[in-house]
Amino acid sequence: MTNISNTPKPPYYAVIFTSLRIPEDNGYGEMAERMIQLAQQQAGFLGIESARDDLGITVSYWSNLDAVKAWKMNSEHLVAQKKGRENWYSDFKVRISKVERDYGM
């Protein structure tokens, strides 16, 4: 993923997922692609940005907190969360923040 999301005028919400992966793939790549496709179909989804080296950071943008909660509780996403804890991550952290200002080039 190499694009910067074109988000609307704030306020909106950012879900910041920071992770450390284990070395084995165990189907991670396919699930990550499916989660992006699924998130894009969710009401309130605004965009996503992701980068991975040793530390992975994925930021998804949402119109409101209800959209964030609905994404967290999506049944396929719940399966991915469980697999992540069991098979893919040695550590992770989720942070949810309200974006009050954004600017760029």
N, CA, C and O atoms as a GROMACS GRO file, in nm:
protein
  420
    1MET      N    1   0.086  -0.117   0.000
    1MET     CA    2   0.000   0.000   0.000
    1MET      C    3   0.090   0.123   0.000
    1MET      O    4   0.170   0.143   0.092
    2THR      N    5   0.077   0.205  -0.104
    2THR     CA    6   0.170   0.316  -0.116
    2THR      C    7   0.102   0.452  -0.127
    2THR      O    8   0.169   0.551  -0.156
    3ASN      N    9  -0.027   0.458  -0.106
    3ASN     CA   10  -0.096   0.586  -0.117
    3ASN      C   11  -0.125   0.646   0.020
    3ASN      O   12  -0.145   0.574   0.119
    4ILE      N   13  -0.126   0.778   0.025
    4ILE     CA   14  -0.171   0.848   0.144
    4ILE      C   15  -0.321   0.868   0.128
    4ILE      O   16  -0.367   0.915   0.024
    5SER      N   17  -0.397   0.832   0.230
    5SER     CA   18  -0.542   0.841   0.224
    5SER      C   19  -0.588   0.985   0.207
    5SER      O   20  -0.534   1.077   0.268
    6ASN      N   21  -0.687   1.003   0.124
    6ASN     CA   22  -0.748   1.134   0.103
    6ASN      C   23  -0.867   1.144   0.197
    6ASN      O   24  -0.980   1.113   0.159
    7THR      N   25  -0.843   1.188   0.318
    7THR     CA   26  -0.946   1.195   0.421
    7THR      C   27  -1.023   1.325   0.411
    7THR      O   28  -0.974   1.424   0.357
    8PRO      N   29  -1.146   1.326   0.465
    8PRO     CA   30  -1.226   1.448   0.461
    8PRO      C   31  -1.177   1.550   0.564
    8PRO      O   32  -1.084   1.524   0.639
    9LYS      N   33  -1.241   1.664   0.565
    9LYS     CA   34  -1.212   1.766   0.665
    9LYS      C   35  -1.243   1.708   0.804
    9LYS      O   36  -1.349   1.648   0.824
   10PRO      N   37  -1.151   1.725   0.901
   10PRO     CA   38  -1.176   1.675   1.038
   10PRO      C   39  -1.298   1.742   1.100
   10PRO      O   40  -1.340   1.848   1.055
   11PRO      N   41  -1.353   1.680   1.202
   11PRO     CA   42  -1.300   1.567   1.275
   11PRO      C   43  -1.340   1.432   1.215
   11PRO      O   44  -1.445   1.419   1.152
   12TYR      N   45  -1.254   1.335   1.237
   12TYR     CA   46  -1.279   1.195   1.206
   12TYR      C   47  -1.189   1.115   1.299
   12TYR      O   48  -1.119   1.174   1.381
   13TYR      N   49  -1.190   0.984   1.288
   13TYR     CA   50  -1.116   0.901   1.383
   13TYR      C   51  -1.010   0.817   1.312
   13TYR      O   52  -1.028   0.776   1.197
   14ALA      N   53  -0.901   0.794   1.383
   14ALA     CA   54  -0.792   0.709   1.334
   14ALA      C   55  -0.775   0.593   1.430
   14ALA      O   56  -0.769   0.611   1.552
   15VAL      N   57  -0.769   0.472   1.374
   15VAL     CA   58  -0.736   0.354   1.452
   15VAL      C   59  -0.594   0.316   1.412
   15VAL      O   60  -0.567   0.283   1.297
   16ILE      N   61  -0.504   0.322   1.508
   16ILE     CA   62  -0.362   0.297   1.485
   16ILE      C   63  -0.327   0.160   1.540
   16ILE      O   64  -0.334   0.138   1.661
   17PHE      N   65  -0.290   0.069   1.452
   17PHE     CA   66  -0.256  -0.068   1.490
   17PHE      C   67  -0.106  -0.086   1.469
   17PHE      O   68  -0.058  -0.085   1.356
   18THR      N   69  -0.035  -0.102   1.578
   18THR     CA   70   0.110  -0.121   1.574
   18THR      C   71   0.139  -0.264   1.614
   18THR      O   72   0.084  -0.313   1.713
   19SER      N   73   0.226  -0.333   1.537
   19SER     CA   74   0.245  -0.476   1.564
   19SER      C   75   0.388  -0.522   1.538
   19SER      O   76   0.463  -0.463   1.461
   20LEU      N   77   0.420  -0.630   1.607
   20LEU     CA   78   0.543  -0.706   1.583
   20LEU      C   79   0.500  -0.845   1.539
   20LEU      O   80   0.426  -0.912   1.610
   21ARG      N   81   0.546  -0.888   1.422
   21ARG     CA   82   0.509  -1.017   1.366
   21ARG      C   83   0.608  -1.124   1.406
   21ARG      O   84   0.724  -1.097   1.435
   22ILE      N   85   0.559  -1.248   1.409
   22ILE     CA   86   0.649  -1.362   1.418
   22ILE      C   87   0.703  -1.389   1.278
   22ILE      O   88   0.643  -1.341   1.181
   23PRO      N   89   0.813  -1.462   1.263
   23PRO     CA   90   0.873  -1.480   1.130
   23PRO      C   91   0.787  -1.556   1.029
   23PRO      O   92   0.792  -1.526   0.910
   24GLU      N   93   0.708  -1.653   1.073
   24GLU     CA   94   0.630  -1.735   0.980
   24GLU      C   95   0.509  -1.658   0.929
   24GLU      O   96   0.449  -1.579   1.002
   25ASP      N   97   0.473  -1.682   0.802
   25ASP     CA   98   0.359  -1.614   0.742
   25ASP      C   99   0.226  -1.673   0.790
   25ASP      O  100   0.136  -1.599   0.829
   26ASN      N  101   0.213  -1.805   0.786
   26ASN     CA  102   0.093  -1.874   0.834
   26ASN      C  103  -0.037  -1.816   0.779
   26ASN      O  104  -0.137  -1.810   0.850
   27GLY      N  105  -0.037  -1.772   0.653
   27GLY     CA  106  -0.158  -1.717   0.592
   27GLY      C  107  -0.183  -1.571   0.621
   27GLY      O  108  -0.290  -1.519   0.588
   28TYR      N  109  -0.087  -1.503   0.681
   28TYR     CA  110  -0.104  -1.363   0.718
   28TYR      C  111  -0.132  -1.273   0.598
   28TYR      O  112  -0.224  -1.191   0.600
   29GLY      N  113  -0.053  -1.289   0.493
   29GLY     CA  114  -0.066  -1.201   0.376
   29GLY      C  115  -0.205  -1.203   0.316
   29GLY      O  116  -0.262  -1.098   0.285
   30GLU      N  117  -0.260  -1.322   0.300
   30GLU     CA  118  -0.394  -1.335   0.244
   30GLU      C  119  -0.498  -1.272   0.336
   30GLU      O  120  -0.589  -1.203   0.290
   31MET      N  121  -0.484  -1.294   0.466
   31MET     CA  122  -0.581  -1.237   0.561
   31MET      C  123  -0.570  -1.085   0.565
   31MET      O  124  -0.671  -1.016   0.573
   32ALA      N  125  -0.449  -1.032   0.559
   32ALA     CA  126  -0.431  -0.887   0.560
   32ALA      C  127  -0.500  -0.823   0.439
   32ALA      O  128  -0.567  -0.721   0.453
   33GLU      N  129  -0.485  -0.884   0.322
   33GLU     CA  130  -0.552  -0.833   0.202
   33GLU      C  131  -0.703  -0.840   0.216
   33GLU      O  132  -0.774  -0.747   0.176
   34ARG      N  133  -0.752  -0.950   0.271
   34ARG     CA  134  -0.897  -0.964   0.291
   34ARG      C  135  -0.951  -0.859   0.388
   34ARG      O  136  -1.060  -0.806   0.368
   35MET      N  137  -0.874  -0.828   0.494
   35MET     CA  138  -0.919  -0.729   0.591
   35MET      C  139  -0.928  -0.590   0.528
   35MET      O  140  -1.017  -0.512   0.561
   36ILE      N  141  -0.835  -0.559   0.439
   36ILE     CA  142  -0.841  -0.431   0.369
   36ILE      C  143  -0.966  -0.425   0.282
   36ILE      O  144  -1.039  -0.326   0.284
   37GLN      N  145  -0.990  -0.532   0.205
   37GLN     CA  146  -1.110  -0.536   0.121
   37GLN      C  147  -1.236  -0.523   0.205
   37GLN      O  148  -1.329  -0.450   0.168
   38LEU      N  149  -1.241  -0.594   0.316
   38LEU     CA  150  -1.358  -0.592   0.402
   38LEU      C  151  -1.378  -0.455   0.467
   38LEU      O  152  -1.491  -0.405   0.472
   39ALA      N  153  -1.271  -0.395   0.516
   39ALA     CA  154  -1.281  -0.262   0.578
   39ALA      C  155  -1.335  -0.161   0.479
   39ALA      O  156  -1.416  -0.076   0.516
   40GLN      N  157  -1.291  -0.169   0.354
   40GLN     CA  158  -1.335  -0.075   0.251
   40GLN      C  159  -1.485  -0.083   0.226
   40GLN      O  160  -1.544   0.011   0.173
   41GLN      N  161  -1.547  -0.194   0.262
   41GLN     CA  162  -1.691  -0.213   0.243
   41GLN      C  163  -1.774  -0.165   0.363
   41GLN      O  164  -1.896  -0.158   0.355
   42GLN      N  165  -1.707  -0.131   0.472
   42GLN     CA  166  -1.777  -0.095   0.596
   42GLN      C  167  -1.825   0.049   0.592
   42GLN      O  168  -1.756   0.138   0.542
   43ALA      N  169  -1.945   0.071   0.645
   43ALA     CA  170  -1.997   0.207   0.657
   43ALA      C  171  -1.903   0.290   0.744
   43ALA      O  172  -1.860   0.244   0.850
   44GLY      N  173  -1.873   0.410   0.701
   44GLY     CA  174  -1.788   0.500   0.778
   44GLY      C  175  -1.640   0.487   0.751
   44GLY      O  176  -1.560   0.564   0.806
   45PHE      N  177  -1.599   0.392   0.666
   45PHE     CA  178  -1.457   0.376   0.632
   45PHE      C  179  -1.413   0.492   0.544
   45PHE      O  180  -1.482   0.527   0.448
   46LEU      N  181  -1.297   0.551   0.577
   46LEU     CA  182  -1.246   0.666   0.503
   46LEU      C  183  -1.115   0.639   0.431
   46LEU      O  184  -1.084   0.706   0.332
   47GLY      N  185  -1.037   0.543   0.479
   47GLY     CA  186  -0.909   0.514   0.415
   47GLY      C  187  -0.819   0.433   0.506
   47GLY      O  188  -0.851   0.409   0.622
   48ILE      N  189  -0.706   0.391   0.450
   48ILE     CA  190  -0.610   0.310   0.526
   48ILE      C  191  -0.470   0.335   0.473
   48ILE      O  192  -0.450   0.354   0.353
   49GLU      N  193  -0.374   0.334   0.563
   49GLU     CA  194  -0.231   0.346   0.529
   49GLU      C  195  -0.156   0.242   0.611
   49GLU      O  196  -0.189   0.217   0.727
   50SER      N  197  -0.055   0.182   0.551
   50SER     CA  198   0.017   0.077   0.622
   50SER      C  199   0.163   0.073   0.580
   50SER      O  200   0.196   0.098   0.464
   51ALA      N  201   0.249   0.042   0.675
   51ALA     CA  202   0.392   0.025   0.649
   51ALA      C  203   0.443  -0.085   0.740
   51ALA      O  204   0.400  -0.098   0.854
   52ARG      N  205   0.536  -0.165   0.688
   52ARG     CA  206   0.592  -0.271   0.769
   52ARG      C  207   0.740  -0.285   0.738
   52ARG      O  208   0.781  -0.294   0.623
   53ASP      N  209   0.816  -0.286   0.844
   53ASP     CA  210   0.956  -0.325   0.838
   53ASP      C  211   0.966  -0.425   0.951
   53ASP      O  212   0.898  -0.528   0.945
   54ASP      N  213   1.044  -0.402   1.052
   54ASP     CA  214   1.038  -0.488   1.171
   54ASP      C  215   0.911  -0.457   1.250
   54ASP      O  216   0.848  -0.547   1.305
   55LEU      N  217   0.876  -0.330   1.254
   55LEU     CA  218   0.756  -0.284   1.322
   55LEU      C  219   0.651  -0.251   1.216
   55LEU      O  220   0.680  -0.180   1.120
   56GLY      N  221   0.530  -0.302   1.233
   56GLY     CA  222   0.422  -0.273   1.140
   56GLY      C  223   0.330  -0.168   1.197
   56GLY      O  224   0.297  -0.172   1.316
   57ILE      N  225   0.289  -0.074   1.115
   57ILE     CA  226   0.194   0.028   1.157
   57ILE      C  227   0.088   0.040   1.048
   57ILE      O  228   0.118   0.068   0.932
   58THR      N  229  -0.037   0.020   1.089
   58THR     CA  230  -0.150   0.038   0.999
   58THR      C  231  -0.244   0.138   1.064
   58THR      O  232  -0.282   0.123   1.180
   59VAL      N  233  -0.281   0.239   0.988
   59VAL     CA  234  -0.374   0.340   1.037
   59VAL      C  235  -0.497   0.335   0.947
   59VAL      O  236  -0.487   0.354   0.825
   60SER      N  237  -0.613   0.309   1.007
   60SER     CA  238  -0.738   0.316   0.931
   60SER      C  239  -0.815   0.437   0.981
   60SER      O  240  -0.809   0.473   1.099
   61TYR      N  241  -0.889   0.500   0.889
   61TYR     CA  242  -0.962   0.622   0.920
   61TYR      C  243  -1.111   0.597   0.909
   61TYR      O  244  -1.158   0.529   0.817
   62TRP      N  245  -1.185   0.653   1.004
   62TRP     CA  246  -1.328   0.626   1.016
   62TRP      C  247  -1.403   0.756   1.044
   62TRP      O  248  -1.350   0.847   1.107
   63SER      N  249  -1.527   0.762   0.998
   63SER     CA  250  -1.606   0.884   1.011
   63SER      C  251  -1.650   0.911   1.154
   63SER      O  252  -1.666   1.027   1.193
   64ASN      N  253  -1.669   0.805   1.234
   64ASN     CA  254  -1.718   0.823   1.371
   64ASN      C  255  -1.687   0.700   1.456
   64ASN      O  256  -1.644   0.597   1.403
   65LEU      N  257  -1.708   0.711   1.585
   65LEU     CA  258  -1.676   0.601   1.676
   65LEU      C  259  -1.767   0.481   1.656
   65LEU      O  260  -1.724   0.368   1.678
   66ASP      N  261  -1.892   0.502   1.614
   66ASP     CA  262  -1.980   0.388   1.587
   66ASP      C  263  -1.925   0.304   1.473
   66ASP      O  264  -1.935   0.181   1.477
   67ALA      N  265  -1.868   0.366   1.371
   67ALA     CA  266  -1.806   0.293   1.261
   67ALA      C  267  -1.685   0.214   1.310
   67ALA      O  268  -1.665   0.100   1.268
   68VAL      N  269  -1.605   0.273   1.398
   68VAL     CA  270  -1.490   0.203   1.456
   68VAL      C  271  -1.537   0.080   1.533
   68VAL      O  272  -1.480  -0.028   1.518
   69LYS      N  273  -1.640   0.095   1.615
   69LYS     CA  274  -1.693  -0.016   1.694
   69LYS      C  275  -1.750  -0.126   1.605
   69LYS      O  276  -1.728  -0.244   1.630
   70ALA      N  277  -1.821  -0.087   1.500
   70ALA     CA  278  -1.878  -0.185   1.408
   70ALA      C  279  -1.766  -0.264   1.339
   70ALA      O  280  -1.780  -0.385   1.320
   71TRP      N  281  -1.658  -0.198   1.302
   71TRP     CA  282  -1.544  -0.267   1.240
   71TRP      C  283  -1.482  -0.365   1.337
   71TRP      O  284  -1.451  -0.479   1.300
   72LYS      N  285  -1.463  -0.324   1.460
   72LYS     CA  286  -1.403  -0.413   1.560
   72LYS      C  287  -1.487  -0.539   1.577
   72LYS      O  288  -1.431  -0.646   1.599
   73MET      N  289  -1.619  -0.527   1.567
   73MET     CA  290  -1.708  -0.640   1.593
   73MET      C  291  -1.748  -0.716   1.466
   73MET      O  292  -1.827  -0.810   1.474
   74ASN      N  293  -1.698  -0.678   1.349
   74ASN     CA  294  -1.727  -0.750   1.226
   74ASN      C  295  -1.684  -0.896   1.242
   74ASN      O  296  -1.574  -0.923   1.290
   75SER      N  297  -1.769  -0.990   1.203
   75SER     CA  298  -1.743  -1.132   1.230
   75SER      C  299  -1.614  -1.182   1.164
   75SER      O  300  -1.539  -1.256   1.228
   76GLU      N  301  -1.586  -1.143   1.040
   76GLU     CA  302  -1.460  -1.186   0.977
   76GLU      C  303  -1.340  -1.120   1.045
   76GLU      O  304  -1.235  -1.182   1.059
   77HIS      N  305  -1.357  -0.996   1.085
   77HIS     CA  306  -1.249  -0.925   1.154
   77HIS      C  307  -1.222  -0.991   1.290
   77HIS      O  308  -1.106  -0.999   1.332
   78LEU      N  309  -1.325  -1.038   1.358
   78LEU     CA  310  -1.306  -1.108   1.486
   78LEU      C  311  -1.222  -1.235   1.466
   78LEU      O  312  -1.137  -1.266   1.549
   79VAL      N  313  -1.246  -1.306   1.357
   79VAL     CA  314  -1.166  -1.426   1.326
   79VAL      C  315  -1.020  -1.386   1.304
   79VAL      O  316  -0.930  -1.452   1.355
   80ALA      N  317  -0.998  -1.279   1.228
   80ALA     CA  318  -0.861  -1.232   1.203
   80ALA      C  319  -0.793  -1.189   1.332
   80ALA      O  320  -0.675  -1.216   1.352
   81GLN      N  321  -0.867  -1.123   1.421
   81GLN     CA  322  -0.810  -1.081   1.549
   81GLN      C  323  -0.763  -1.203   1.630
   81GLN      O  324  -0.654  -1.203   1.687
   82LYS      N  325  -0.846  -1.306   1.633
   82LYS     CA  326  -0.811  -1.429   1.707
   82LYS      C  327  -0.686  -1.494   1.646
   82LYS      O  328  -0.594  -1.532   1.718
   83LYS      N  329  -0.684  -1.506   1.514
   83LYS     CA  330  -0.567  -1.564   1.447
   83LYS      C  331  -0.442  -1.480   1.471
   83LYS      O  332  -0.333  -1.534   1.487
   84GLY      N  333  -0.459  -1.350   1.475
   84GLY     CA  334  -0.346  -1.262   1.501
   84GLY      C  335  -0.284  -1.290   1.637
   84GLY      O  336  -0.162  -1.300   1.650
   85ARG      N  337  -0.369  -1.302   1.738
   85ARG     CA  338  -0.318  -1.332   1.873
   85ARG      C  339  -0.250  -1.468   1.879
   85ARG      O  340  -0.149  -1.485   1.948
   86GLU      N  341  -0.306  -1.565   1.807
   86GLU     CA  342  -0.256  -1.703   1.815
   86GLU      C  343  -0.142  -1.733   1.719
   86GLU      O  344  -0.055  -1.814   1.750
   87ASN      N  345  -0.141  -1.669   1.600
   87ASN     CA  346  -0.050  -1.714   1.494
   87ASN      C  347   0.044  -1.610   1.435
   87ASN      O  348   0.146  -1.648   1.376
   88TRP      N  349   0.015  -1.480   1.448
   88TRP     CA  350   0.091  -1.385   1.369
   88TRP      C  351   0.170  -1.282   1.447
   88TRP      O  352   0.275  -1.238   1.400
   89TYR      N  353   0.124  -1.244   1.564
   89TYR     CA  354   0.187  -1.133   1.636
   89TYR      C  355   0.255  -1.178   1.763
   89TYR      O  356   0.202  -1.258   1.840
   90SER      N  357   0.375  -1.124   1.786
   90SER     CA  358   0.440  -1.144   1.915
   90SER      C  359   0.398  -1.032   2.011
   90SER      O  360   0.408  -1.047   2.133
   91ASP      N  361   0.352  -0.920   1.954
   91ASP     CA  362   0.301  -0.809   2.035
   91ASP      C  363   0.223  -0.716   1.943
   91ASP      O  364   0.250  -0.708   1.823
   92PHE      N  365   0.126  -0.645   1.998
   92PHE     CA  366   0.054  -0.544   1.922
   92PHE      C  367  -0.012  -0.445   2.018
   92PHE      O  368  -0.027  -0.472   2.138
   93LYS      N  369  -0.050  -0.333   1.963
   93LYS     CA  370  -0.119  -0.228   2.039
   93LYS      C  371  -0.216  -0.160   1.943
   93LYS      O  372  -0.183  -0.134   1.827
   94VAL      N  373  -0.336  -0.130   1.993
   94VAL     CA  374  -0.435  -0.056   1.917
   94VAL      C  375  -0.461   0.076   1.990
   94VAL      O  376  -0.482   0.079   2.111
   95ARG      N  377  -0.458   0.183   1.914
   95ARG     CA  378  -0.488   0.315   1.969
   95ARG      C  379  -0.594   0.379   1.882
   95ARG      O  380  -0.588   0.371   1.759
   96ILE      N  381  -0.691   0.442   1.945
   96ILE     CA  382  -0.798   0.510   1.872
   96ILE      C  383  -0.792   0.657   1.910
   96ILE      O  384  -0.791   0.692   2.028
   97SER      N  385  -0.788   0.742   1.808
   97SER     CA  386  -0.777   0.885   1.836
   97SER      C  387  -0.869   0.965   1.744
   97SER      O  388  -0.903   0.923   1.633
   98LYS      N  389  -0.907   1.080   1.793
   98LYS     CA  390  -0.987   1.172   1.715
   98LYS      C  391  -0.892   1.268   1.642
   98LYS      O  392  -0.807   1.332   1.704
   99VAL      N  393  -0.907   1.276   1.512
   99VAL     CA  394  -0.826   1.368   1.433
   99VAL      C  395  -0.898   1.502   1.431
   99VAL      O  396  -1.011   1.514   1.384
  100GLU      N  397  -0.830   1.602   1.484
  100GLU     CA  398  -0.888   1.736   1.493
  100GLU      C  399  -0.834   1.829   1.384
  100GLU      O  400  -0.896   1.931   1.352
  101ARG      N  401  -0.719   1.791   1.329
  101ARG     CA  402  -0.656   1.877   1.228
  101ARG      C  403  -0.572   1.789   1.138
  101ARG      O  404  -0.505   1.698   1.186
  102ASP      N  405  -0.575   1.817   1.010
  102ASP     CA  406  -0.479   1.754   0.918
  102ASP      C  407  -0.440   1.852   0.809
  102ASP      O  408  -0.517   1.941   0.774
  103TYR      N  409  -0.322   1.835   0.757
  103TYR     CA  410  -0.275   1.921   0.649
  103TYR      C  411  -0.164   1.849   0.576
  103TYR      O  412  -0.108   1.752   0.628
  104GLY      N  413  -0.130   1.893   0.460
  104GLY     CA  414  -0.025   1.830   0.382
  104GLY      C  415   0.011   1.917   0.262
  104GLY      O  416  -0.017   2.036   0.258
  105MET      N  417   0.073   1.854   0.166
  105MET     CA  418   0.115   1.926   0.046
  105MET      C  419  -0.002   1.966  -0.039
  105MET      O  420   0.016   2.027  -0.144
   0.00000   0.00000   0.00000
